[in-house]
């Protein structure tokens, strides 16, 4: 069984909906019932970036 760990760049692409290949792959992974994870570091970096956008 293969699971996936997403890095900050991939999560950013997903949030911005700019990378169709990544979105297609995630849809395929979901259909196959695989698990997708983000590390606590990626979570922090994404959260920090989103908070910075709202602060500006």
Secondary structure, 3 states (H helix, E strand, C coil): CCCEEECHHHHHHHHHCCCHHHHHHHHHHHHCCCCEEECHHHHHHHHHHHHHHHHC
